[in-house]
Amino acid sequence: MKKILKEKLIQIAKDMQTRSDSAHDFNHVERVLNLALRIAKQVQADEDILIPAVLFHDIVVYQKKSEQSKNETNESALVAEKILNELKEYPKEKINSVLSCIRECSFSKGLQPSSLESKVLQDADRLEATGAIAIMRTFSSGGQMNAPFYPPEDPLCEKGFIIFRSSLDLFFTRLLIVKDTMHTDYAKKLAEQRTVFLRKFLVQLKRELKESKIL
């Protein structure tokens, strides 16, 4: 992708990201973009498709408990379609591929990627759901939903996992299993490393809860 077009797309995405949700702000988009471009170099993905797909994959976000959250990817794709159609310099024959990438970028829906670029976007976005950054994002989102850090009746979720019950539940329903959904070798390697860190965090958490006589 030409530098001037890339910069224009980045600025558009940045201007549109006015949310206070730190788990889905432009910093998140920027990290995903950088990860995606690193992966793209390994697999020769088309940056003309990948860059706008990354920049607009989270342009519409609702609270996770909201019924509207299931429409996020479709609504984000509609926004991206309008933007790309209005940009004279963007190749129109690639718009549908961008939209497919965005629609398929949903962990909860479990959609399989239909293109190389979609694989790269899924990998880059899901790398944000494991490791140190994922811990920060998880507790940030949990706070917005007024969820406790951990369930008081089962502080380490040893009796089972209930989505949205607590922030810690998300470790077991998403963060620790993300590594098994990666498509590219590069992302698999990074995800494995980040998962090791997650497990170390849980070991330390258990130690501290024992010290606090919670366990």
C-alpha positions as CSV (number, residue, x, y, z in Angstrom):
1,M,0.0,0.0,0.0
2,K,1.2,3.5,-0.8
3,K,2.4,5.4,2.2
4,I,0.0,8.4,1.6
5,L,-3.1,6.1,1.4
6,K,-2.0,4.2,4.5
7,E,-1.5,7.5,6.5
8,K,-4.9,8.8,5.3
9,L,-6.7,5.6,6.4
10,I,-4.9,5.6,9.8
11,Q,-6.0,9.2,10.4
12,I,-9.6,8.4,9.4
13,A,-9.6,5.5,11.9
14,K,-8.0,7.6,14.6
15,D,-10.5,10.4,14.2
16,M,-13.4,8.0,14.5
17,Q,-12.1,6.3,17.6
18,T,-13.6,8.5,20.3
19,R,-14.5,5.8,22.8
20,S,-13.3,5.8,26.4
21,D,-13.2,2.0,26.3
22,S,-9.4,1.4,26.7
23,A,-9.8,-2.3,25.6
24,H,-11.0,-1.2,22.2
25,D,-9.5,2.3,21.7
26,F,-7.1,3.4,19.0
27,N,-4.1,2.1,21.0
28,H,-5.6,-1.4,20.5
29,V,-6.0,-0.8,16.8
30,E,-2.5,0.4,16.5
31,R,-1.1,-2.7,18.2
32,V,-3.2,-5.0,16.1
33,L,-2.0,-3.2,12.9
34,N,1.6,-3.5,13.9
35,L,1.2,-7.2,14.7
36,A,-0.7,-7.8,11.5
37,L,2.0,-6.1,9.4
38,R,4.6,-8.3,11.0
39,I,2.6,-11.4,10.3
40,A,1.8,-10.2,6.7
41,K,5.5,-10.1,5.9
42,Q,5.9,-13.7,6.9
43,V,3.0,-14.9,4.7
44,Q,2.9,-12.4,1.9
45,A,-0.6,-11.0,2.7
46,D,-2.1,-8.2,0.6
47,E,-1.6,-5.0,2.7
48,D,-4.2,-3.1,0.5
49,I,-6.8,-5.5,2.0
50,L,-5.3,-6.1,5.4
51,I,-4.6,-2.5,6.5
52,P,-8.2,-1.1,6.2
53,A,-9.5,-4.4,7.6
54,V,-7.4,-3.9,10.7
55,L,-8.2,-0.2,11.1
56,F,-11.9,-0.6,10.9
57,H,-12.5,-4.1,12.4
58,D,-13.5,-2.5,15.8
59,I,-15.0,0.7,14.5
60,V,-18.4,-0.2,16.0
61,V,-18.2,-1.7,19.5
62,Y,-20.9,-2.3,22.1
63,Q,-20.7,-3.5,25.7
64,K,-20.2,-7.3,25.7
65,K,-23.4,-7.9,27.7
66,S,-25.4,-5.9,25.1
67,E,-27.6,-7.7,22.6
68,Q,-26.2,-5.4,20.0
69,S,-22.7,-6.8,20.4
70,K,-23.5,-9.6,18.0
71,N,-23.9,-7.0,15.3
72,E,-20.5,-5.4,15.8
73,T,-18.6,-7.0,12.9
74,N,-21.4,-6.4,10.4
75,E,-21.9,-2.8,11.4
76,S,-18.1,-2.2,11.3
77,A,-18.0,-3.7,7.8
78,L,-20.8,-1.3,6.7
79,V,-18.8,1.7,8.1
80,A,-15.6,0.5,6.3
81,E,-17.5,0.0,3.0
82,K,-18.7,3.6,3.1
83,I,-15.3,5.0,3.9
84,L,-13.5,3.0,1.2
85,N,-16.0,3.8,-1.4
86,E,-15.6,7.5,-0.8
87,L,-11.8,7.3,-1.1
88,K,-11.0,7.7,-4.8
89,E,-7.5,6.3,-4.4
90,Y,-8.6,3.0,-2.8
91,P,-8.9,0.1,-5.3
92,K,-12.6,-0.7,-5.4
93,E,-12.1,-4.3,-6.4
94,K,-10.6,-5.1,-3.0
95,I,-13.4,-3.6,-0.9
96,N,-15.4,-6.9,-0.6
97,S,-12.3,-8.7,0.6
98,V,-11.8,-6.1,3.3
99,L,-15.5,-6.5,4.4
100,S,-15.2,-10.3,4.6
101,C,-12.1,-9.9,6.8
102,I,-14.0,-7.6,9.2
103,R,-17.1,-9.8,9.3
104,E,-15.1,-12.9,10.1
105,C,-13.1,-11.1,12.9
106,S,-15.1,-12.4,15.8
107,F,-13.8,-14.9,18.4
108,S,-17.3,-15.5,19.9
109,K,-18.8,-16.3,16.5
110,G,-16.0,-18.8,15.7
111,L,-16.1,-18.0,12.0
112,Q,-13.4,-19.5,9.8
113,P,-11.3,-17.1,7.7
114,S,-12.0,-17.2,4.0
115,S,-8.7,-15.6,2.9
116,L,-5.1,-15.2,3.9
117,E,-5.7,-11.6,5.0
118,S,-8.6,-12.7,7.2
119,K,-6.3,-15.3,8.9
120,V,-3.8,-12.6,9.6
121,L,-6.4,-10.2,11.0
122,Q,-7.8,-12.9,13.2
123,D,-4.3,-13.8,14.5
124,A,-3.3,-10.2,15.2
125,D,-6.5,-9.4,16.9
126,R,-6.4,-12.5,19.0
127,L,-2.9,-12.0,20.1
128,E,-4.4,-9.0,22.0
129,A,-6.5,-11.5,23.9
130,T,-3.6,-13.4,25.4
131,G,-0.5,-12.3,27.5
132,A,0.1,-9.1,29.5
133,I,-1.9,-6.8,27.3
134,A,-4.8,-9.2,27.5
135,I,-4.8,-9.1,31.3
136,M,-5.0,-5.3,31.2
137,R,-7.8,-5.3,28.6
138,T,-9.7,-8.0,30.5
139,F,-9.8,-6.2,33.8
140,S,-10.6,-2.9,32.0
141,S,-13.6,-4.4,30.3
142,G,-14.6,-6.2,33.5
143,G,-14.6,-2.9,35.3
144,Q,-16.9,-1.3,32.7
145,M,-19.3,-4.2,33.2
146,N,-19.1,-3.8,37.0
147,A,-17.8,-7.4,37.2
148,P,-15.7,-8.5,40.2
149,F,-12.0,-9.4,39.7
150,Y,-12.9,-13.0,40.6
151,P,-16.0,-14.8,41.8
152,P,-16.0,-14.6,45.7
153,E,-17.6,-18.1,46.0
154,D,-14.9,-19.7,43.7
155,P,-11.9,-17.3,43.5
156,L,-9.9,-19.4,41.1
157,C,-12.8,-20.6,39.0
158,E,-12.0,-24.2,40.0
159,K,-15.7,-25.3,39.9
160,G,-16.3,-24.1,36.4
161,F,-16.4,-21.0,34.3
162,I,-19.3,-18.6,33.7
163,I,-18.9,-15.9,31.1
164,F,-19.4,-12.4,32.4
165,R,-19.5,-13.5,36.0
166,S,-16.1,-12.1,36.7
167,S,-13.0,-10.9,34.9
168,L,-11.1,-14.0,35.9
169,D,-13.7,-16.3,34.2
170,L,-12.6,-14.8,30.9
171,F,-9.1,-16.2,31.4
172,F,-10.6,-19.7,31.0
173,T,-13.2,-19.0,28.4
174,R,-10.9,-17.0,26.2
175,L,-7.4,-15.9,27.2
176,L,-5.9,-19.4,27.8
177,I,-7.5,-21.0,24.7
178,V,-6.8,-18.3,22.2
179,K,-3.4,-20.0,21.3
180,D,-5.4,-23.0,19.8
181,T,-7.2,-20.8,17.3
182,M,-4.1,-19.2,15.6
183,H,-3.6,-19.8,11.9
184,T,0.0,-18.7,11.1
185,D,3.2,-20.1,12.5
186,Y,4.4,-16.7,13.6
187,A,1.2,-16.0,15.6
188,K,1.2,-19.5,17.1
189,K,4.7,-18.9,18.5
190,L,3.8,-15.6,20.0
191,A,0.6,-16.9,21.4
192,E,2.4,-19.8,23.1
193,Q,4.8,-17.4,24.7
194,R,2.0,-15.2,26.0
195,T,0.0,-18.1,27.3
196,V,3.1,-19.1,29.5
197,F,2.9,-15.6,31.0
198,L,-0.8,-16.0,31.7
199,R,-0.2,-19.2,33.6
200,K,2.5,-17.6,35.7
201,F,0.0,-14.8,36.5
202,L,-2.5,-17.4,37.8
203,V,0.2,-19.1,39.9
204,Q,1.0,-15.7,41.5
205,L,-2.7,-14.9,42.0
206,K,-3.2,-18.1,43.8
207,R,-0.3,-17.4,46.1
208,E,-1.5,-13.9,46.9
209,L,-5.1,-15.1,47.6
210,K,-3.7,-17.6,50.0
211,E,-1.7,-14.9,51.7
212,S,-4.8,-12.8,52.0
213,K,-6.7,-15.9,53.4
214,I,-9.2,-15.8,50.6
215,L,-8.3,-19.4,49.8
